[in-house]
Amino acid sequence: MSSERLQKILSAHGITSRRGAEKMILEGRVTVNGIVASLGQSAEPERDDIAVDGISLIPKDEKVYIMLNKPRGYVTTMSDDRGRKTVMDLVKSKSRVYPVGRLDMDSEGLLLLTNDGHFANAVAHPSNNHAKTYEVSFHGETSSVSLLRRPMEIDSYEVCAAQVKLLERTERGGLLSLTITEGRNRQIRKMCELCGLKVLSLKRVSIGDLKIGVLKPGEWRNLTDDERELFS
């Protein structure tokens, strides 16, 4: 087990930013094993009872792993200072959970939530190379789809070539399946834009070997033991 600064732990659990965590600690709202924490203090998330306003981040022996089919119109955050709907409005869990990674407000599909930091890291860390597959409805020339298979530069970063398959042609565009191992901010939308394609809808259908299946938009369920093992 490794010790981490409380600011990092709170931020990783989606509670607040690191600066916001510093403010919470200074206000005496954070405790470690029942003792008010001090700024700069470290803890071990898997061993210590870390609580904010009296609510433990990870209740003992109560780790939760949730799959959600996120609808459009929801932001992937714990709360929103602009009053927008968040994914937490959809998931009713007795334990405090947080989203693993992000889907932007206009995107939909597979999103995982948990209170297990090790699981979240196993899913989201780039070094684990869990491919993410999306279905993208678009307007534009279908001949431009092949351009997505090439490496390209986005926001001064070079992103790897995507695996792309054209699933359907329509009068003004089509539907494609696109698989990437990275996850930069609005990456797929920016990739399509560079190729002259306008994204109409974007849905994540799988993370690694975990597929969204028949789960309807707004519905959620707990992962099975076998599904959790996919990221062990």
Buried (B, 14 or more C-beta within 10 A) or exposed (E): EEEBBBBBBBBBBBBBEBEEBBEBBEEEBBBBEEEEBEEEBBBEBEEBBBBBEEEBBBBEEEBBBBBBBBBBEBBBBBEBEEEEEBBBEBBEBEBBBBBBBBBBBEBBBBBBBBBBBEBBBBBBEEEEEBBBBBBBBBBBBBEBBEBBEEEBEBEEEEBEEBBBEEEEEEEEBBBBBBBBBBBBEBBBBBBBBBBEBEBBBBBBBBBBEBBBEEBEBBEBEEBEEEBBEBBE
